[in-house]
Amino acid sequence: MPNSNVYRGRFAPSPTGPLHFGSLIAAVGSYLQAKQMQGEWLVRIDDIDPPRELKGAADNILKTLEAFGFEWDEDVLYQSHRQPYYQEVVNELVTRKLAYPCSCSRASIIKKTGSAKGDIIYPGFCRNGPLKKAVKPAEYSIRLRCNSEPIIFKDTVQGQQTFNLENSHGDFIIQRRDQLFSYHLASGIDDVEQKITEVVRGTDLLNCTPSQIHVQHTLNLVSPQYCHLPIVVNNEGQKLSKQNHAPPISAKNSAELLYKTLKFLGQMPPIDLIDAIQKDIWCWAIKHWRIDLVPAIYQQGIN
């Protein structure tokens, strides 16, 4: 069993493609935070959405991390191996009336509420029973009940955060109609199960945090600390991501990329470090890492 007094961080990529520069920032930030705290660093593969996953991507991610000099302290956890447990949790929540089956489709919610496609707040149509009787249980999604009590947490980089899930999201899906489990459910549970003390990741996932905290609180679990790093924005103002065709990183120029990552994270590495070997870059970074230097927002592109 992990020592509960030891700092534990993690990097949890989804195997939807190779790592890109934005991924490297999250990996480096979480790794250095763990090392600076003399703690442990884990890798988890969040493979709970097979339709979006790319064959061989998980192995490619692990090989890339190894090539960049990352070292993790436990065996890699694959969320796909945890699905029976997620199902037990969902069943328990439904039995306790904390979650419920929902027959509403995204299109029907938009039609009934007049919401814009990207701004849907579920008003609880099925809270007292599905509006539409399904022929099979698989035609239902499962939603977790929310309330008006604010979710408040202090982010290590972004500062005090306050969210009202009822106003911003409404009851949210924890298991889809196709029986796949939501990121909020799986990640919220596994971060606690793995005894992660601080989740370090990009600000693109900041809005996911209150839902994950709500999952944890509903299950009477103690939430970790959260730390959201600035994300890379390309020249078109878009988040650097696989969806926006971000180029994969290569260990052939790992020194340059690690140096660029340290600069992006506000660490002010000396210019001669760009010509150093990988091991020396990591030694400098671990010795000099300061989370208080990391900017909350970084507007410039990477070119």
C-alpha positions as CSV (number, residue, x, y, z in Angstrom):
1,M,0.0,0.0,0.0
2,P,1.3,3.5,-0.8
3,N,2.4,5.7,2.1
4,S,-0.5,8.2,2.7
5,N,2.1,10.8,3.7
6,V,4.0,10.7,0.4
7,Y,3.2,13.1,-2.4
8,R,1.8,11.2,-5.3
9,G,1.3,12.7,-8.8
10,R,0.2,11.2,-12.1
11,F,0.1,11.7,-15.9
12,A,-3.0,10.1,-17.4
13,P,-3.1,10.4,-21.2
14,S,-5.8,9.0,-23.4
15,P,-4.5,6.7,-26.2
16,T,-6.2,8.7,-29.0
17,G,-2.9,9.4,-30.7
18,P,0.8,10.2,-30.1
19,L,2.0,12.7,-27.5
20,H,2.3,16.3,-28.7
21,F,3.9,19.4,-27.2
22,G,0.8,20.2,-25.0
23,S,1.0,16.6,-23.6
24,L,4.7,17.1,-22.8
25,I,3.9,20.3,-20.8
26,A,1.4,18.3,-18.6
27,A,3.8,15.4,-18.2
28,V,6.8,17.6,-17.4
29,G,4.8,19.8,-15.0
30,S,3.4,16.8,-13.1
31,Y,6.7,15.0,-13.0
32,L,8.7,17.9,-11.7
33,Q,6.1,18.7,-9.1
34,A,6.3,15.2,-7.8
35,K,10.1,15.2,-7.9
36,Q,10.4,18.5,-6.1
37,M,8.1,17.2,-3.4
38,Q,10.3,14.1,-3.2
39,G,7.2,12.1,-4.0
40,E,6.0,9.4,-6.4
41,W,4.9,9.8,-10.0
42,L,2.5,7.4,-11.7
43,V,1.4,6.9,-15.3
44,R,-2.2,5.9,-16.1
45,I,-3.7,5.1,-19.5
46,D,-7.2,6.5,-19.6
47,D,-8.5,4.0,-22.2
48,I,-12.2,4.1,-21.6
49,D,-13.4,5.4,-25.0
50,P,-12.5,2.7,-27.6
51,P,-14.2,4.5,-30.5
52,R,-11.8,7.4,-30.2
53,E,-8.6,5.3,-29.4
54,L,-5.9,4.6,-32.0
55,K,-4.5,1.1,-32.2
56,G,-0.9,1.0,-30.7
57,A,-1.2,4.6,-29.2
58,A,-0.8,3.4,-25.6
59,D,2.4,1.6,-26.3
60,N,3.6,4.6,-28.4
61,I,2.9,7.0,-25.5
62,L,4.8,4.8,-23.0
63,K,7.8,4.5,-25.4
64,T,7.9,8.2,-25.9
65,L,7.8,8.9,-22.2
66,E,10.7,6.5,-21.7
67,A,12.7,8.1,-24.6
68,F,12.3,11.5,-22.9
69,G,13.7,10.2,-19.7
70,F,10.5,9.9,-17.6
71,E,10.5,7.3,-14.8
72,W,7.4,6.1,-13.1
73,D,7.1,4.5,-9.7
74,E,4.5,1.8,-10.2
75,D,3.1,-0.4,-12.9
76,V,1.0,1.5,-15.5
77,L,-2.8,1.4,-14.7
78,Y,-5.1,0.9,-17.6
79,Q,-8.7,2.1,-17.0
80,S,-10.0,-0.5,-19.4
81,H,-9.2,-3.1,-16.8
82,R,-11.3,-1.3,-14.2
83,Q,-14.6,-1.4,-16.0
84,P,-16.3,-4.0,-13.8
85,Y,-15.5,-1.8,-10.8
86,Y,-17.0,1.3,-12.5
87,Q,-20.1,-0.7,-13.2
88,E,-20.4,-1.6,-9.5
89,V,-20.1,2.1,-8.6
90,V,-22.8,3.1,-11.1
91,N,-25.1,0.4,-9.9
92,E,-24.6,1.5,-6.3
93,L,-25.4,5.2,-7.2
94,V,-28.6,4.2,-9.0
95,T,-29.7,2.0,-6.1
96,R,-29.1,4.8,-3.6
97,K,-31.1,7.2,-5.9
98,L,-28.0,9.4,-6.4
99,A,-28.0,8.6,-10.1
100,Y,-30.8,7.7,-12.5
101,P,-31.5,6.4,-16.0
102,C,-32.1,9.0,-18.7
103,S,-33.7,8.6,-22.1
104,C,-32.8,12.1,-23.4
105,S,-30.6,12.4,-26.4
106,R,-28.4,15.5,-26.9
107,A,-30.6,16.5,-29.9
108,S,-33.8,16.2,-27.9
109,I,-32.4,18.3,-25.1
110,I,-31.3,21.0,-27.5
111,K,-34.8,20.9,-29.1
112,K,-36.7,21.1,-25.8
113,T,-34.5,23.8,-24.2
114,G,-33.4,25.8,-27.2
115,S,-29.8,25.5,-26.1
116,A,-26.9,26.1,-28.4
117,K,-25.1,22.9,-29.3
118,G,-22.0,23.7,-27.2
119,D,-23.9,25.1,-24.2
120,I,-26.3,22.4,-22.9
121,I,-27.4,22.5,-19.3
122,Y,-29.5,19.5,-18.5
123,P,-32.7,20.5,-16.7
124,G,-33.5,17.1,-15.2
125,F,-36.2,15.9,-17.5
126,C,-35.8,12.3,-16.3
127,R,-35.1,12.9,-12.6
128,N,-38.4,11.2,-11.7
129,G,-38.2,8.5,-14.3
130,P,-37.2,8.3,-18.0
131,L,-39.5,10.4,-20.2
132,K,-39.3,7.8,-22.9
133,K,-39.7,4.1,-22.1
134,A,-36.7,2.2,-23.5
135,V,-37.0,-1.3,-25.0
136,K,-33.6,-2.2,-23.5
137,P,-31.6,-0.8,-20.6
138,A,-28.8,0.0,-23.0
139,E,-31.0,2.8,-24.5
140,Y,-30.6,4.7,-21.3
141,S,-27.7,6.8,-20.1
142,I,-27.0,7.2,-16.4
143,R,-26.9,10.7,-14.9
144,L,-25.5,11.8,-11.5
145,R,-27.7,14.1,-9.5
146,C,-26.3,17.6,-8.9
147,N,-27.5,20.4,-6.6
148,S,-27.0,24.1,-6.1
149,E,-24.3,23.7,-3.5
150,P,-21.1,25.3,-4.9
151,I,-18.0,23.3,-5.6
152,I,-15.1,25.3,-4.2
153,F,-11.4,24.5,-4.4
154,K,-8.1,26.3,-4.5
155,D,-6.1,25.5,-7.5
156,T,-2.3,25.5,-7.0
157,V,-1.7,27.7,-10.1
158,Q,-5.2,29.1,-11.0
159,G,-6.2,30.1,-7.5
160,Q,-9.6,30.0,-5.9
161,Q,-12.3,28.3,-8.0
162,T,-16.0,28.3,-7.5
163,F,-18.5,26.3,-9.7
164,N,-22.2,25.7,-9.5
165,L,-22.8,22.4,-11.3
166,E,-26.6,22.8,-11.3
167,N,-26.3,26.1,-13.2
168,S,-23.4,25.2,-15.5
169,H,-24.0,21.6,-16.3
170,G,-27.0,20.1,-14.6
171,D,-27.1,16.4,-13.8
172,F,-24.3,14.9,-15.9
173,I,-23.7,11.6,-17.6
174,I,-21.6,9.0,-15.8
175,Q,-22.4,6.1,-18.1
176,R,-23.3,6.6,-21.8
177,R,-26.0,4.7,-23.7
178,D,-23.3,2.6,-25.3
179,Q,-22.4,1.5,-21.7
180,L,-19.0,3.3,-21.8
181,F,-18.1,5.2,-18.6
182,S,-17.5,8.9,-18.5
183,Y,-14.2,10.6,-17.9
184,H,-15.6,12.3,-14.9
185,L,-16.5,9.1,-13.2
186,A,-13.4,7.0,-14.0
187,S,-10.9,9.7,-13.4
188,G,-12.6,11.0,-10.3
189,I,-12.6,7.5,-8.8
190,D,-9.1,6.4,-9.9
191,D,-7.3,9.5,-8.7
192,V,-8.6,8.7,-5.2
193,E,-8.1,5.0,-5.5
194,Q,-4.5,5.6,-6.6
195,K,-4.0,7.9,-3.6
196,I,-3.0,10.8,-5.9
197,T,-2.4,13.8,-3.6
198,E,-2.3,16.4,-6.4
199,V,-3.6,16.3,-10.0
200,V,-1.4,18.4,-12.3
201,R,-2.8,18.8,-15.8
202,G,-3.7,21.5,-18.4
203,T,-6.3,24.2,-17.9
204,D,-8.3,22.7,-20.7
205,L,-9.5,20.2,-18.1
206,L,-10.2,22.8,-15.4
207,N,-14.0,22.7,-16.1
208,C,-14.0,18.9,-15.6
209,T,-12.7,19.3,-12.1
210,P,-15.9,20.2,-10.3
211,S,-17.7,17.2,-11.9
212,Q,-14.9,14.9,-10.7
213,I,-15.0,16.5,-7.2
214,H,-18.8,16.0,-7.1
215,V,-18.3,12.3,-8.0
216,Q,-15.8,12.0,-5.2
217,H,-18.0,13.8,-2.6
218,T,-21.1,11.7,-3.6
219,L,-19.0,8.6,-2.9
220,N,-17.7,10.0,0.3
221,L,-14.2,10.1,-1.0
222,V,-11.6,12.8,-0.2
223,S,-10.6,14.9,-3.2
224,P,-6.9,15.5,-4.1
225,Q,-5.4,18.9,-4.6
226,Y,-5.7,20.2,-8.2
227,C,-3.2,22.2,-10.2
228,H,-4.0,23.3,-13.8
229,L,-1.1,24.4,-16.0
230,P,-1.4,26.9,-18.9
231,I,-2.1,25.3,-22.3
232,V,-0.5,25.9,-25.6
233,V,-2.4,28.0,-28.1
234,N,-1.5,27.9,-31.7
235,N,-1.3,30.8,-34.1
236,E,-5.1,30.5,-34.8
237,G,-5.9,30.8,-31.1
238,Q,-6.8,27.1,-30.8
239,K,-5.7,24.8,-28.1
240,L,-2.9,22.6,-29.3
241,S,-4.5,19.1,-29.4
242,K,-4.7,15.9,-31.5
243,Q,-8.1,17.2,-32.8
244,N,-6.3,20.3,-34.2
245,H,-3.6,18.1,-35.8
246,A,-0.8,18.9,-33.3
247,P,2.4,17.3,-34.5
248,P,3.8,14.4,-32.5
249,I,6.9,15.0,-30.4
250,S,10.1,13.1,-31.1
251,A,12.9,12.1,-28.8
252,K,15.3,13.0,-31.6
253,N,15.1,16.6,-30.4
254,S,14.2,15.9,-26.8
255,A,16.7,18.4,-25.4
256,E,15.2,21.3,-27.4
257,L,11.7,20.3,-26.5
258,L,12.4,19.9,-22.8
259,Y,14.1,23.3,-22.8
260,K,11.1,24.8,-24.6
261,T,8.8,23.2,-22.1
262,L,10.7,24.6,-19.1
263,K,10.6,28.1,-20.6
264,F,6.8,27.7,-21.3
265,L,6.3,26.8,-17.6
266,G,8.2,29.9,-16.5
267,Q,11.3,28.2,-15.1
268,M,13.9,30.4,-16.8
269,P,16.4,27.7,-17.8
270,P,19.9,29.0,-18.7
271,I,20.5,29.2,-22.4
272,D,23.4,26.7,-22.4
273,L,21.0,24.0,-21.1
274,I,19.6,23.7,-24.6
275,D,22.8,21.9,-25.7
276,A,23.0,19.7,-22.6
277,I,22.3,16.0,-22.5
278,Q,18.9,14.9,-21.4
279,K,20.1,13.7,-18.0
280,D,21.6,17.1,-17.2
281,I,18.4,18.9,-18.3
282,W,16.4,16.8,-15.9
283,C,18.9,17.3,-13.1
284,W,18.7,21.1,-13.5
285,A,14.9,21.0,-13.8
286,I,14.3,18.9,-10.7
287,K,16.7,21.1,-8.6
288,H,15.3,24.4,-9.8
289,W,11.5,23.6,-10.2
290,R,9.2,26.3,-8.8
291,I,5.5,25.9,-9.2
292,D,5.0,29.6,-8.1
293,L,6.8,30.7,-11.4
294,V,4.3,28.9,-13.6
295,P,2.0,31.4,-15.3
296,A,-1.8,30.9,-15.0
297,I,-2.3,31.8,-18.7
298,Y,0.1,31.6,-21.7
299,Q,-1.3,33.3,-24.8
300,Q,1.5,33.0,-27.3
301,G,1.9,30.2,-29.8
302,I,4.8,27.8,-29.8
303,N,6.4,28.9,-33.1
